[in-house]
Amino acid sequence: MLHNIGEWNPQLFREIQGRLKPKTISIVTLASIIGQFLLFVYFKGMLTLKEGNYSRYCTGIVEGNSYNSYDMCNLDLWGNVQIIKELWWLDLFITMSIMGVFILLVVGCYMLIADVSKENAKNTLNFIRLTPQSAMTIFGGKILGVPILVYLFGILAVPLHSIAGLKANISFPLILAFYGLLAVACFFFYSASILFSLVSTGLGNFQAWLGSMVIFFFLSTTVGVIMNSPTFSNMSFDWLLLFNPVIFLPYVVKSTFLSPQTINYFSLNGLNNLSFYGNFWWKNAFFGSLFIITNYAIWTFWLWQGIKRRFHNPTDTVISKYHSYLISACFIVFNMGFTLQQINYDRQNESLIALQVFNFFFFLLLIPTITPHRQTLQDWARYSHENSVSSRNKMADLLLGEKSPSPLSIIVNVSIVTLYLIPSVLIFSYGEDKLSYTIGFLFSGMMIIIYGIIFQLFLTVKNQKRNLIASASISSLIFSPFLTLIILGAKGTEYNIIWLFSAFPLVGVDLTYPLSMLGVFLTQAMIIITSNYQLKRVLNKAGISETKALLNDRVSSLS
């Protein structure tokens, strides 16, 4: 069997051979069995009840106000405490489900990031690049092989987990659907971990800890919202919940036919009220699951585009300019769909500010992924200087070229998002603030363009720490308006003109005078033009210098 695996995927064979040792298998098996035993004993201890005790598993009804929300324990005709066994099994099933999600995603992602980081540090990844295997084969082998002990730990827990689900009257197809969704989630998060490890090579040993802690924080936050909130936010933030496989558990809980008051967690109300462009897909478990899997599939596909590029050429940008346009289109379609859940007079401004926050963080991630570095720009500048091309070809190169500077591409990405966003806001928003919202999103787009051009400009600096300099410069630009507002002691939307120079101008655009808006617009336009001119000057100078250096080398070699 191992020989067949080696023929199919040599990388997977190497991972299995290196990790599945008798000692490690024994340790993981014992850890899984002992962990399940201790968890079962803990839950069993909750059933050591006597008459008059209070417990969520008891069936007695307490009249009046009790000191807690639990029911009183009563005895049946045979003197046994009456309990709701299905609820006890459901609690065990849910606990194991959440623990399984955390173990598979947090530990699995840590192992993958640490493994790829180790390969990078030892330069063995460069040798793997020389093999004829594709990126999908190599990293697919790592996804299947590196966390294989985590898979073993989880598989050993499946029998008890499945029994607990069946005893709680959960249908077996729903249990299988949860396992399938968890597998899809693992593939998404593991793909994201691999891309993160290929991109953030300068973090060293901290790389794996940072990645796994971010995932742990994300899972903890979203699990708390899904588990305890009777309804969701009805804003863009709800989109994040779909990336947590725990989102499927309300369907599982509902299938037990226990009353929501008895269970008191994972209410289906949140999913019932969740909509996408007014379509309530999540009222049905099948369509809800299909949408969640589609969401995973789309973003996993884009992650793999970045993995393939960075694997075959580590100096390339993470994604191509052409792909960035498609990613921007996908992003705004999803983001706008969840924003339009509840656009009304009461929460309209909050929903649109949340939309702007999501747009800002999206571009904060997108800009570094399409921005080439100093050496790449020098090569492009030299080529442009040596080869005169028509303005039409140069424009195409700036829009789609692999090595060309990013400002025009950033402008196009911002335009894609803005041109989809503004008509949607104008059509679906209420009141007389539509013009203010439009202006607010335009200012936001201009600030993002400023960040992008300045980031590209600082990456041309002749300094080994130019990445750090560029990141620090953009961070200071982002935080300086908020720091200014704090120093001035601003309350609410005071000093609204400063908000127009921040990442979220929608907050202050309402109370700003038209003349002030015009001044801000002209200032931002001047910053964009000046920064772009400076970038062009730097690139022209670099092209001339590189050409002269090459000519001198040729002359010296001939002499």
Secondary structure, DSSP 8 states (H G I E B T S, - for coil): -HHHHHHH-HHHHHHHHHH--HHHHHHHHHHHHHHHHHHHHHHHHTT---TT-EETTB-----S--SSS-EE--B-TTS-B-B-HHHHHHHHHHHHHHHHHHIIIIIHHHHHHHHHHHHHHTTHHHHHHTSS--HHHHHHHHHHHTTHHHHHHHHHHHHHHHHHHHHTT--HHHHHHHHHHHHHHHHHHHHHHHHHHHH-GGGTTHHHHHHHHHHHHHHHHHHHHHHH-SS--SSTHHHHHTTSGGGGHHHHHHTT---HHHH-SS-THHHHH--BTTB-GGGSHHHHHHHHHHHHHHHHHHHHHHHHHHHH-TTS-SS-HHHHHHHHHHHHHHHHHHHTT---TTTHHHHHHHHHHHHHHHHHHHHHHH---HHHHHHHHHHHHHS---HHHHHHHHHH-SSS-SHHHHHHHHHHHHHHHHHHHHHH--SS-HHHHHHHHHHHHHHHHHHHHHHHHHTTSSSTTHHHHHHHHHHHHHHHHHHHHHHTT--TT-SHHHHTTSS-GGGTSTTS-HHHHHHHHHHHHHHHHHHHHHHHHHHHHHHHHHHHHHHHHHHHHH-
